[in-house]
Amino acid sequence: MGKIESQWLSSPSRRSAIRSLMTGFLAGSPLLRAQQDPYRDHSRVPALREMITPFDFEPVAYAKLPRDAYDYTALGVEDEFTLRRNRQAFEWVELIPRGIVEANSVSTATDVLGTKMAFPIMVAPTASHLSLHPEGEYGMHKGCTAAAGTPMIISNNASLPLDKIGKAAAGPIWFQLYPKETLDDYREAIEIAQDAGCKGIAFTYDGASGTSSTGPRERVLHDRHLDSQRQVEDLKTSGDKFRATPRRPRRPPKYGLTGSTAGLDWKLIDSIRAMCKVPFLTKGILTGEDAKACVEHGLSGIIVSNHGGRAMDYGPATIEVLAEVVDGTQGKIPVLVDSGFRRGADVLKALALGAKAVCLGRVSRWGLAAYGPAGTQRILEIVQAELLMAMASTGRASLDSIDRSLVRTDFS
Ligand code: GLV
């Protein structure tokens, strides 16, 4: 054997190549797998009781859902910058515990615009639950109610009738209202919601480019190559299914925006507000200036939201702008927040920055998709337990004791 060949044979790269080859063979052997982990069958779906954090549910939902339904839940618009930033920004908020305080019992009960809740947590409106589980919104509402009566905001694009969702369980419900074409359309939707028992109406105007599903949601566009148009078709009609009168043919959208959204103004919002007998909120506020206008126009509350990064890309995370919005209201109306919230500590950070409650969207969908109503219940209970733990470990035994001194932020 020549010198070069012998060096090459004993070189570390060759040794490691052979080692990884051997390891690969061994790893593939059922014998070795059984020896390493005899009690676990990795090919099975874990039992519900094995779920430890909200994030554990997402892979189970992924495994159980058709590709288009999973992608619809996970996606953000365009580059998904805002989708990622919603999560990343929580890392720029630190929790600063108080020194020595007594936190033997922690209380979390609250009241948001007349809706009582055991925790400052609601389920955010998300569309088409039938694509997640055969019980659809009925299942979601049952799961919410089982999780200490968590209020559920029903999507304008629910796949099942509002009044029946309301009757599926006892917990409180609100309704999410999307832009419509005429005042009569608004009146009809609001009356249906109020008759179904909705105790709040959240007007969501931030979906100009995204919520019509005609916007640049590139995951959906790519899914077309998988020939999976069911979700897209369902969304095009779901909000209309329960109308008393059939919808007129729609005008083509202006600039690619949903036709009615392009014409929104405060005069219209004043008219819609006047139709509501229950508290009327706007969902999608991201600036102090808009928050001030909401107060001036007599709105009951605000939901700070960027639609989970699904409506307009390249905007800030909601946790970054929350304090500015809260300041804009001067404490006159409650501010809720959604977009990117997964864990109890996330909820606590928002409460510290002035939110009255937090709404969970994808979390509730992972729960329902993975294990049905019991999954929704369990995932909400995990977040609730995490909130209790975060409050206890930062020495805040009541919601009233939570203020900005609890956090240090660095959003620069
Ligand atoms: C609906 O609200 C969506 O984001 O798809």
Residues whose N, C-alpha, C, O or C-beta is under 5 A from the ligand:
A	BS01	GLV	A127 T211 R310
